[in-house]
Structures are given as C-alpha cells and as structure tokens.
Amino acid sequence: MVNHINGNNHGRHRPRTPTIPFARSTRQKPRRWPLALRFIKGAIHSAIILPVTLHGLFAALVVFLDRHLDGSLGLPASITPSLSIVVGLMLVFRNQTSYNRFWDGRNYLTVIITSVRNLTRSFLACSAIISNTNQPLADRADTERVVRILIAILYATKNHLRAEWGAEIIPGTSISDSTGGTTHISEYSELLPQGLTELDDRGVGLPLQLTFFVEQYIKKSFDKGMFHGPQASQMQVQLNTLIDAYGRMETIRLTSIPVAHLIHQKQVLALFGCVLPFALVDDMLWWAVPIVVLVMFTLYGIDGIGMQLEDPFGYDRNDIKMDAIVEDIRSEIMVLLQEWKRASQNGGEMFMGKRGLQRRGFRDGVQESRPIEG
C-alpha cells in the first residue's frame, strides 16, 4: 500500500509513522521482503514440513524401486484426476469454512466494540449534560466506573475466548507457557469493580458478570431521570447486542469442524500423495520426486491455513489481532473519559476549548501529556 502520510506518496517502502486511532492494530513498518520469499513469519511451512518431507521420501523410494526391480511400478496417469477432484473439493470446503469462522469472529468483535462505543457515548454525553446542573460526585463516580467496566468487557471477552479462565486466572494474571506458573500482567485489573468475585470456576464467564453492572447502571440512571424511556430502551438493545455477539464468538470457539470430516480429509490427502508417485514414475523418473513435493506442499499448505484459521482468537500471527484492537479501543475510550471529566469539573461542553484538550500517550491518556499548540 502506498504511503500517503503527510500528503506524499514517493514510494512503497517509506517508513510508516504511527497514527492515532488504530496505532497498534495497523502495520507500523513496510514489508521488506516479497510475500513469495517469506518462509517464517506468518507462513505455514513449519506446520507442513514433516508430511511434505515424508511424501518426498516415499516418492524417492518408489522411483528407486521402479528403476532397480524387474517390471514397472507405474500406474495409469488417468487415476490421478479422479482423486484430485475429491481432494480439491474437500480442501475448498475446509478452507472456506475456516475463513468464514475467521471473518465472522472479526465481525462479532466489531459488534462488541460498536456496542461499547455506543454505550460509552450515551453514558458520557448524558452525564456531561447533567453535570452542568450540579450532578452529585457519587453519580459521576458511577459513570466513570461503568465506562471502565465497558472497557474491561473487551479484555474479559478476549481472555474468555482464549480459555484463560479458572481458579488460577485472576485479573491482571496469566499462565506462563514456559513454566506453567502465574505471571502478573497488569492488563485490566484496575478497570474492574473493587471487590469483584469472579465465578469462572463455577461456570459463569466474566464478560457476562460485567454486563450486570452495566444494566444496573442503566436502571439506576433511568430512575434518577438521566435517561428517558426510549433512550434507556436503546441502551438495553445495545447491551443485548453485545451479549449476542459474545455468545456467537463462543460458538465459533467451542464448535470445531466435525472430526469425521477432518479424518477423511487427512486420509484422502495422504492417499493422494501416496498414489501420485506411481502415476508419475514412468514418464518423469527422478523428476517425479520434486513434482510430488511441490504438489503436496501446495495441498498441505492449503490444509494448514484452514487449520490455523479455524480458531481465530489465539496468538498465532494469522489470528485476529485482538490484543492490539482492544488496546486501541481502550485508548480511545480513556481519552473520551478524560475529556468528560474535564468538562464535568470545569463546566462547558466536551471537546470545546484548547485548554482542556491535550496530546497524550496511547494508553489511558496519561503519558506524555502536553497541551496542543494552536
């Protein structure tokens, strides 16, 4: 993609400048190598090198035996088209199904983010209006608390989909892959309500728990007259939409492709790789070995991509960038929260006046703070 930052487009490989918003979830530097020459980062080669190598060795064995034994081991070449049609159909089905899971997962994450944005906008905008009429400090604290809970829902959803739950997982803690022990990561523990008792070990996901606090805030604010009836109803719709998207992401995570299909696909793929050398040995001789390797590299590569996209919520390079996306949304909402607090304390409207607006760091709007020069 041509770089258009600062209005210039003088080349494909100009250094990229971090931008806000989406500073983390966008690429920060250009690709230095063509994709056709990449074999490590983002590639599937490490997962398929073993079966491809085994098929290459088997092809070499077939050619060797054909050359040194009386008689021919070759089979009619017409046998491969019938098998290749079956293999092709099964791989297309697997890859399309896996990519649909990836795409649906990303769309449902967007639905959750949109709901969080809409609820944040409504909470802060209505509270900013009420604050000009001497809103009690307790109500302001409740508004800030529920906005932080909305951000925490994003983190909790991400961790829930990665099966990072249970008695060993507490806010700000994760399990180390190398040692198996707990590693403290201050990720979002400060966003959760103080004294929260998690019920993951009893079968209740943290995202669902947190939505109760949001609904209670909507009910309490409606009773106080902060929201009118239709507005509170729309907020309920947004919250229900969030929970619906969360449940659909759970479905993607917990419902795998039927094992009967996976078994048959692997067996058909291996059978095709074993039959192929016999169909090529008479015409290609030793050239049959690299041709078999090339064909099986292509087929196993397609299968490997489908396997990686089947669960799009993990840490693989080709998975959804959930960590970066959630961090970007956190930065966005924390800036809105800082501006709301300024407007609540000083009066006036949000986003109005140069004195209150500041250029801040990416996380929580508290780093590298300095006024914007007009």
JOSULBEL-V940518 format. One record per pair of residues at least 6 apart in sequence whose C-alpha atoms are under 6 Angstrom apart, sorted by the first residue. I is the first residue (numbers start at 1). J is the second residue. Records with the same first field share a line. If there is no record, write none. Layout:
BEGIN
I: J ; J
END
This chain:
BEGIN
2: 12
3: 9
13: 30
16: 28 ; 29
22: 328
24: 324
25: 324 ; 325
42: 317
52: 296 ; 297
56: 289 ; 293
59: 277 ; 289
60: 289
66: 72 ; 73
74: 278 ; 279 ; 281 ; 282
75: 278 ; 279
76: 279
77: 279
95: 306
98: 306 ; 309 ; 310
102: 309 ; 312
105: 249
108: 245
112: 242
115: 238 ; 242
131: 344
148: 191
149: 191 ; 192
152: 191
153: 207
156: 207
157: 207
166: 200 ; 201
167: 201
171: 189
172: 184 ; 185 ; 186 ; 187 ; 189
173: 183 ; 184 ; 185
174: 182 ; 183
175: 181 ; 182 ; 183
176: 182 ; 183
280: 288
281: 288
312: 319 ; 320
313: 319 ; 320
331: 362 ; 363 ; 364
334: 364
335: 365
343: 349 ; 350
358: 370 ; 371 ; 372
359: 369 ; 370
360: 367 ; 368 ; 369
361: 367 ; 368
END
